[in-house]
């Protein structure tokens, strides 16, 4: 669900900022894709039950889509923080958006625990 995950996360983020339904143009801008490609993906997400999509109105998250979006958002937040605070990337949020649906929940959980720990990242605490 790699490409689909990026769209689902974008919809989740836009819903948090605004209300539903989310306009396809706003989603396209968020993921940096064309409106045509976005419409195609919205139709796919709709057929998979993640969103309810109505042409010319926009997309609304289904309960399953909202739950998956929340999980992606938590990973996105962790990655964004890592890219910003540790790697000092300027495009930390965009990088996080692209990777949120790719890394496993285990990696995201361990990365979050590492960011919250008091020891510097990469330092073995058993020394």
N, C-alpha and C positions, 0 to 999 in steps of 0.2 A: 504494500500500500504506500510505496514511497512517494510518487507524485501526488496521489490522492491525499496522502497525509499532509502534504504541504498546503493543499487547498483547504482541507478540513481545518487545519490549524489557523489559516488565514480567516476563514469564516468565523471560527471561535473568537479570535482576537477582535474582529470587526464587530461581532455581537456584543462583546464586553464594552466596546467604545460607544456603540450606537444601539439601535434596536433592530429587531428582525421585521421583515426579511432584509437581507443584505443584497444590495444591487450588484449584478454581475460585473459592472465596470469597476466598482470598488475592490472586488475580489481580484480582478485581473491586474489592477494597479498594485495590490499588495503582494502578489506572487510574481509580478513582472512578466506576465504572459499576455498574449492577445485576447481580445474579447471572444473571438471564435474558439480558441483553444480552451478558454475558461468555460464557455457555454457547453462544450463537449464534455469537459470534466464534471461540470455540475449535473449534467444528465446522467453520467456514470455514477456519481455519488448518490443521486436520487434513486436510481435503479437498484443500488446496493443497500438502500435503506438508511444512509447516514444523514441525508438532508431531504427536505421537501422543496422541490424547485418548481417555480412557476415562471415561464418566460415573461419578460417585461416587468415582473414584480420582484423576483429575486429568490434567495435561498434562505430557508429557516432550518435550524438543526432539529433533528428528531431526538428523542431521548437517548438512543444509542449513539448518535452523532455527537450529542452534548457530552456524554460520558467519555467517548474516545477523544474528543476535542480537549476536555479537561486533562486527560492523561498526557496528551501531546503538549499541552500548555505547560504542565509541570516540568516536562523534559526540556522544553524550549526555554523556560526561565533558568534552569540549571545551566544549560549550555550557554545561554546569553551571558550569564554571570561569569562563567569560566572564561569565555572568550574576551570579555571586557576586563575583568580583574586580573586574570593570570596571563593571558596571551596579549592583552592590551590591543585588541583588534578594533579598528574604527567601525567596521561593519558587523559588530558582534550580533546584533539582532537578526540581520539577514542571514548570516552564517548559521545561527541557531535555528532559524526557520527551515533552512534547507536540510539540516541534519536531524531535526527532532523526530522524524518518522523513521529514521534509519537505525539509530543506535538502540540497543536492547534496553529493557526496563532495568535489568541488572546493572548495566553500565551507568545509566542515568542515576540510579540509587547510590551507587558507590561514588560517583563523581560528586553528587550532592553531599554525601557524608564527608568526603575529603575537603570540600569547600568549607564546610561548617566546623571542621576540626581545628584545633589550635596549632597543630604542627604544620610547618611549611609543606607545600605540595611537593611530592617526590622524595621526602625525607623519611627514612625508615624509622619508626618510633621505637624499635627494639634495640637501638644502639646504646 
